[in-house]
Amino acid sequence: MRRSGGRRRSGGRRMRERMKNKNIFAFLGVTAAVFGLIFASGCVSLEEVPVVKLQAKVEVSSTDGGEAGQGGESGVAVEIVSVEQDTVSPLESPKGSSAGFPSVDAKAIINSGAGGVSYWATEKFKGSGTYDFVLGFDRGREPKKGDAVKVVVRVVDERGGVLASAAQVVIWELGNEGNEK
């Protein structure tokens, strides 16, 4: 048998690398096609969904110098400063949050609960100041034009007890008429 003079044959390795690259491109192509079919079939809708943008103002008055929500004797008041109806991409719609206690919580109730309730939005309680929330809804339980939407904001202490709350009702103006389900 004759040897090749110490030279290695690397044709097999190059072939394997080319096949590997072809497999990667084939996988990416199939993945893109699957996602394209999902979007085309309507399984994933990019139609905008309703949200409530809410700003609340919390005022804390302490009688003993302690912090509200931390066991000190204090008065807490919350006021809803603004409520705005809006729509966002389903990918941007919030699905609730958790901040532990003490916290400032917000939710929206559609038609006294018969039409659904938004996901809870929560921010860590930091004392007096403004708190901004965006409330999203479960698919199929969104407010429709003409629905009464009650927005509730609560300040809760470290044990989850309500220190203050405020509510405001708005008539939903965006979207289709009637509650289609």
C-alpha positions, -999 to 999 in steps of 0.1 A, spaced: 0 0 0 12 34 -8 10 62 17 2 97 7 34 112 21 20 123 55 -8 144 40 -42 140 56 -73 138 36 -96 165 48 -123 161 22 -145 142 46 -143 169 72 -153 196 47 -182 175 35 -194 171 71 -192 208 77 -211 216 45 -238 191 55 -240 206 90 -245 241 74 -272 227 51 -290 211 80 -289 244 100 -303 263 70 -330 237 64 -340 238 101 -342 276 100 -363 275 68 -387 249 83 -390 270 115 -398 301 95 -424 283 74 -441 269 105 -443 304 121 -456 318 88 -483 292 87 -493 299 123 -497 337 116 -515 331 83 -539 306 99 -550 332 125 -538 311 155 -518 341 166 -536 374 161 -517 406 160 -548 427 163 -544 452 191 -560 444 224 -575 469 250 -556 481 281 -563 506 308 -535 531 316 -539 543 351 -521 568 373 -527 570 411 -514 594 437 -507 581 472 -504 605 502 -490 593 535 -492 613 567 -474 598 596 -482 607 632 -452 590 649 -425 594 623 -427 558 612 -434 546 577 -469 537 566 -472 500 559 -444 492 584 -464 492 616 -464 530 623 -496 549 630 -503 567 598 -529 579 575 -528 568 539 -550 583 511 -550 572 474 -566 591 445 -570 581 409 -554 609 389 -560 596 354 -576 567 335 -569 562 298 -583 537 274 -558 524 249 -549 495 227 -516 477 223 -501 447 206 -510 414 223 -473 409 229 -472 441 249 -503 435 269 -495 430 306 -505 397 322 -503 408 359 -475 414 383 -465 407 419 -445 429 442 -451 414 476 -463 435 505 -466 464 512 -478 474 478 -501 495 456 -525 473 436 -548 480 407 -574 461 387 -603 468 363 -638 452 366 -660 450 335 -698 453 341 -696 446 378 -676 414 371 -700 398 347 -678 409 318 -645 399 334 -618 413 355 -583 425 344 -551 410 355 -539 425 388 -511 451 385 -489 457 415 -461 480 425 -440 480 456 -452 506 481 -426 533 484 -446 559 503 -461 591 490 -459 596 452 -475 586 419 -479 550 407 -484 541 371 -502 510 360 -512 493 327 -540 468 331 -544 440 306 -573 416 301 -576 379 295 -583 370 258 -621 370 252 -628 390 284 -619 424 271 -642 455 275 -664 463 246 -677 497 235 -704 508 260 -692 486 289 -689 501 324 -653 496 336 -646 501 373 -610 508 381 -599 500 417 -566 510 433 -557 498 468 -527 505 491 -520 474 513 -498 469 543 -471 442 550 -499 418 560 -521 425 530 -545 446 549 -561 475 529 -549 509 541 -567 529 515 -586 524 483 -602 544 455 -625 535 426 -636 552 394 -661 540 367 -655 548 331 -677 539 301 -655 521 275 -654 540 242 -630 519 221 -637 488 200 -668 472 188 -703 476 202 -719 448 221 -703 422 243 -693 395 218 -680 363 234 
